[in-house]
Amino acid sequence: MANRLLGCRHGAELRFLKFKTYTNWSSKLSKAFSRRNFLATGSLAIAGGTVWLNLSQSKASRFLRARAAEIAKPALNAGHKPDPNSWSDHELTASWLGHSTVLINFFGVNILTDPVLFSRVGANVGSLTVGPKRREAPALTASELPRIDLVLLSHAHFDHFDIPSLQQLKASTVVATAANTSDLFSETALRAINEFKWGESRKIETASGVIEVSAFQVRHWGARIRHDQHRGYNGYVLKRGGKSVLFGGDTALCDTFKDARCAQAIDLACMPIGAYNPWVNSHCNPEEAVQMANDANANYILPMHHFTFRFGREPWNEPMERLEAALDKEQERIALKKAGQTFTLPS
């Protein structure tokens, strides 16, 4: 009996010592993380994060600095506003809405290229889009668009294949897109999807008539995220009523625009001219855009993929200034110079 009592007493003492040790440790921890110390520690962490954000040259810090700088800057209004309801169905008419989004009335068939119609492009997190903010608002909002018969998509990059913008299009809209991108339409109403590989050509039936679409190779890449390298990327030539339109999509300098030549001259070539500094291996500069448009034997050039977003490090106005200098005495070949302006192919 005595041994049992001694054991109980010994066990109680051990438990008390453990409790006392725990209490002392908790007290020290509490003091270490008192409100004052907690705030001091938090301030140091914030300060360290601020220094990293301001001084680091990593991709993550540069991305966050750019997004933070955009918050306080409202998008500029486009200086011009097209009126597609007044366009004739017996002409070829086009307006640049911003970035690579061009609205075209091709003898009654309404075409929209790489639609990006909201304030940001990037990954969608719930109802938010995480990515670069527009410098200039689109010349037309989604609700101001006319009926769209055909949407033309060059590749799956977020700034060309914008799901929120595609969700604004009706199920009757026909799609021409690059190879292995059909799965990306699951969150939209679009189901009449035509994938194109390089060299493929077919006639597409829309609600407003038939249009011939041909895909050709450009120098870019098609992955939407880092690892889906199987996706395609295209330039296109559209034909209707004896006329032709080239959509260059996104490309660096290459000689494949010679393959886009038609029996007669391309009437209008929509060519990217921005984001070449320092990304010249995937985006052409203005002089190269002219060279490729000439390779395709294009009469008029509609410049795009510049000014709307800060993707390159070149000054905002440099792409247009260099394009004008490259064309020198052929200024009349520039179909339009600012978002919202309207070009009608001379008869």
C-alpha positions in Angstrom: 0.0 0.0 0.0 2.9 2.3 0.9 4.6 1.6 -2.4 1.4 2.5 -4.3 1.0 5.8 -2.4 4.7 6.6 -3.1 4.2 5.9 -6.8 1.1 8.1 -7.0 3.0 10.9 -5.2 6.0 10.5 -7.6 3.7 10.6 -10.6 1.9 13.7 -9.3 5.3 15.4 -8.9 6.3 14.6 -12.4 3.1 15.9 -13.8 3.5 19.1 -11.7 7.1 19.6 -13.0 5.9 19.1 -16.6 3.1 21.6 -16.1 5.5 24.1 -14.5 7.9 23.7 -17.4 5.1 24.1 -19.9 3.8 27.2 -18.0 7.3 28.8 -17.9 7.8 28.1 -21.6 4.3 29.5 -22.5 5.1 32.6 -20.4 8.4 33.2 -22.3 6.7 32.5 -25.6 3.9 35.0 -24.7 6.5 37.6 -23.8 8.4 37.0 -27.0 5.2 37.4 -29.0 3.7 40.2 -27.0 1.6 42.7 -29.0 4.6 45.0 -29.1 7.0 42.3 -30.2 4.5 40.9 -32.6 4.0 44.3 -34.3 7.8 44.8 -34.4 8.3 41.4 -36.0 5.5 42.1 -38.4 7.0 45.5 -39.3 10.4 43.9 -40.0 8.7 41.3 -42.2 6.8 44.0 -44.1 9.9 46.1 -44.4 11.9 43.2 -45.7 9.1 42.4 -48.2 9.0 46.0 -49.3 12.8 46.1 -49.9 12.5 42.8 -51.9 9.6 44.2 -53.9 11.3 47.4 -54.7 14.8 46.2 -55.4 14.6 42.6 -56.5 14.9 41.9 -60.3 13.2 38.5 -60.1 10.2 37.9 -62.4 7.8 37.7 -59.5 8.9 41.1 -58.0 8.8 42.8 -61.4 5.4 41.4 -62.0 4.1 42.6 -58.6 5.7 46.1 -59.1 4.0 46.5 -62.5 0.6 45.4 -61.1 0.9 47.7 -58.1 1.8 50.7 -60.4 -1.3 50.1 -62.5 -3.8 50.2 -59.7 -3.8 54.0 -59.4 -3.9 54.6 -63.1 -7.3 54.5 -64.7 -7.4 53.3 -68.3 -7.5 56.0 -70.9 -10.6 56.3 -73.1 -10.0 55.4 -76.7 -9.8 58.5 -78.7 -12.2 57.2 -81.4 -15.3 55.1 -81.4 -16.4 53.0 -84.5 -20.0 52.7 -85.5 -20.3 49.2 -87.0 -24.0 49.5 -87.4 -23.3 52.1 -90.2 -20.9 49.9 -92.1 -21.9 48.6 -95.5 -22.3 44.9 -96.0 -21.0 45.5 -99.5 -17.5 46.7 -98.4 -14.5 45.5 -96.4 -14.4 47.6 -93.3 -12.2 47.2 -90.2 -11.5 48.9 -86.8 -8.8 48.2 -84.3 -10.4 47.9 -80.8 -7.1 47.5 -79.0 -4.3 45.0 -78.5 -4.9 42.3 -81.2 -8.7 42.7 -81.3 -9.9 43.8 -84.7 -13.5 44.1 -85.8 -14.0 43.4 -89.5 -17.1 43.5 -91.7 -16.1 41.3 -94.6 -18.9 41.9 -97.1 -21.5 41.2 -94.5 -19.7 38.7 -92.4 -18.7 40.2 -89.0 -15.4 38.9 -87.7 -13.7 39.5 -84.4 -10.0 38.6 -83.9 -8.4 37.6 -80.5 -11.1 39.4 -78.5 -9.8 41.1 -75.3 -12.6 43.4 -74.1 -12.1 43.8 -70.3 -9.7 45.8 -68.1 -7.2 43.0 -67.4 -5.9 39.9 -69.1 -4.5 36.9 -67.3 -5.6 33.9 -65.1 -9.1 34.0 -63.8 -9.5 33.5 -60.1 -13.2 33.4 -59.4 -14.6 36.6 -60.7 -11.2 38.3 -60.8 -8.6 38.3 -63.5 -5.0 38.4 -62.3 -2.8 40.0 -64.9 -1.8 43.2 -66.7 -4.2 46.1 -66.8 -5.1 48.0 -70.0 -3.6 51.4 -70.6 -6.4 52.2 -72.9 -10.0 51.0 -72.7 -11.4 49.0 -75.7 -12.9 51.2 -78.5 -16.1 49.1 -78.1 -17.3 47.2 -75.1 -18.7 43.7 -75.4 -22.3 45.1 -75.2 -21.6 47.5 -78.1 -20.4 44.8 -80.5 -22.5 44.0 -83.5 -23.6 40.4 -84.2 -20.3 38.4 -84.5 -20.4 35.6 -87.1 -16.8 34.4 -86.8 -14.3 34.7 -84.0 -10.7 34.2 -85.1 -8.2 33.0 -82.5 -4.5 32.9 -83.2 -3.2 31.0 -80.1 -4.0 30.3 -76.5 -2.0 33.0 -74.6 -4.1 34.8 -72.1 -3.9 38.1 -73.9 -5.2 36.6 -77.1 -7.6 33.9 -75.8 -9.5 35.7 -73.1 -12.3 33.5 -71.6 -14.4 36.4 -70.1 -14.4 38.0 -73.6 -15.3 34.8 -75.3 -18.1 34.3 -72.8 -19.8 37.4 -74.2 -20.3 35.8 -77.7 -23.4 33.9 -78.6 -23.6 30.2 -79.3 -24.3 31.0 -83.0 -20.8 32.5 -83.4 -18.5 30.2 -85.4 -14.9 29.7 -84.2 -11.7 29.4 -86.1 -8.8 28.5 -83.8 -5.4 26.9 -83.6 -4.9 23.1 -83.2 -5.5 21.5 -79.8 -7.3 24.4 -78.3 -11.0 23.2 -78.4 -10.9 22.1 -74.7 -10.5 25.8 -73.7 -14.1 26.7 -74.8 -15.8 24.6 -72.1 -16.7 27.6 -70.1 -18.2 29.4 -73.0 -21.4 28.9 -75.2 -19.3 28.5 -78.3 -19.5 25.0 -79.8 -19.1 25.5 -83.6 -15.3 25.1 -83.3 -13.0 24.7 -86.3 -9.3 23.9 -85.4 -6.7 24.7 -88.0 -3.2 23.3 -88.4 -0.6 25.1 -90.6 -1.4 24.7 -94.3 -5.0 23.8 -93.7 -7.7 25.7 -95.6 -11.5 25.3 -95.6 -14.7 27.2 -96.3 -16.7 28.0 -93.1 -20.4 28.6 -93.2 -21.6 31.4 -90.9 -25.0 32.9 -90.4 -24.2 35.7 -92.8 -22.4 33.7 -95.5 -19.4 31.6 -96.4 -15.8 32.7 -95.8 -12.6 30.8 -96.7 -10.1 30.5 -93.9 -6.5 29.4 -94.3 -3.9 28.9 -91.5 -0.2 29.5 -91.9 2.9 29.1 -89.7 4.2 32.0 -87.7 7.2 32.3 -85.2 5.7 32.2 -81.7 4.5 29.4 -79.4 1.0 28.2 -78.3 1.2 27.1 -74.7 -1.4 28.7 -72.4 0.5 27.6 -69.3 4.1 26.4 -69.1 3.6 22.7 -69.9 0.9 22.5 -72.5 3.3 22.7 -75.4 1.0 20.6 -77.7 -1.2 23.7 -78.5 -1.0 25.3 -82.0 -0.4 28.9 -83.0 -1.4 30.4 -86.3 -1.6 33.3 -88.7 -4.6 33.4 -91.0 -5.7 34.5 -94.5 -9.4 35.2 -95.0 -11.0 35.3 -98.4 -14.4 36.5 -99.5 -15.9 38.3 -102.5 -12.5 38.3 -104.3 -10.8 40.1 -101.5 -8.4 38.9 -98.8 -7.4 39.8 -95.2 -4.3 38.6 -93.4 -4.3 38.3 -89.6 -0.7 37.9 -88.4 -1.6 37.0 -84.8 1.6 37.1 -82.7 4.9 36.5 -84.4 8.6 37.2 -84.5 10.3 37.8 -87.9 10.0 34.7 -90.1 9.8 34.0 -93.8 6.5 32.1 -93.7 4.5 35.1 -94.7 5.6 34.4 -98.2 3.5 31.2 -98.0 0.4 33.4 -97.3 0.6 35.1 -100.7 -2.5 34.8 -102.8 -2.9 34.9 -106.5 -3.5 38.6 -106.2 -2.3 41.0 -103.5 -3.5 40.7 -99.9 -5.9 43.7 -99.4 -5.4 44.2 -95.7 -2.7 42.7 -93.3 -3.3 43.1 -89.6 0.3 43.0 -88.2 1.7 43.0 -84.7 4.3 45.8 -84.1 4.9 45.9 -80.3 6.4 44.0 -77.3 9.7 43.5 -79.2 12.0 44.9 -76.5 13.4 42.6 -75.2 11.2 39.8 -76.7 12.3 40.1 -80.3 12.6 36.3 -80.5 8.8 36.0 -80.2 7.5 39.5 -81.3 8.5 41.4 -84.4 9.5 45.1 -84.4 7.7 47.5 -86.8 10.4 47.2 -89.5 10.1 43.4 -89.5 6.3 43.7 -89.6 6.6 45.7 -92.8 9.0 43.2 -94.2 6.6 40.3 -93.5 3.6 42.3 -94.9 5.6 42.9 -98.0 6.5 39.2 -98.2 2.8 38.5 -98.2 2.3 41.2 -100.9 -0.1 43.2 -98.7 -1.4 46.6 -99.9 -2.5 48.0 -96.5 -1.2 47.4 -93.0 -3.3 47.6 -89.9 -0.9 47.8 -86.9 -1.9 46.1 -83.7 -0.4 44.5 -80.6 1.0 47.7 -79.2 0.0 50.6 -76.8 -2.9 48.8 -75.1 -0.8 46.8 -72.6 2.7 47.2 -71.2 4.2 43.9 -72.4 7.5 45.3 -73.9 9.9 47.8 -72.5 9.8 50.1 -75.5 8.2 53.6 -75.0 4.5 53.7 -75.6 4.6 55.6 -78.9 7.8 54.1 -80.3 6.1 51.2 -82.3 3.9 53.6 -84.4 6.8 56.1 -84.9 9.0 53.3 -86.2 6.3 52.0 -88.4 5.8 55.4 -90.0 9.5 55.8 -90.5 9.8 52.3 -92.0 7.1 53.0 -94.5 8.6 56.5 -95.2 6.9 57.6 -98.5 4.2 54.9 -98.3 2.3 56.4 -95.4 -0.9 55.7 -97.2 -0.4 52.0 -96.6 -1.1 52.4 -92.9 -4.8 51.6 -92.6 -5.3 53.3 -89.3 -3.1 54.6 -86.4 -5.2 54.6 -83.3 -7.8 52.4 -81.6 -11.3 53.1 -82.7 -10.5 54.5 -86.1 -12.2 52.9 -89.1 -10.7 51.7 -92.4 -12.7 51.0 -95.5 -10.9 49.3 -98.4 -11.0 51.7 -101.3 -13.1 50.4 -104.2 
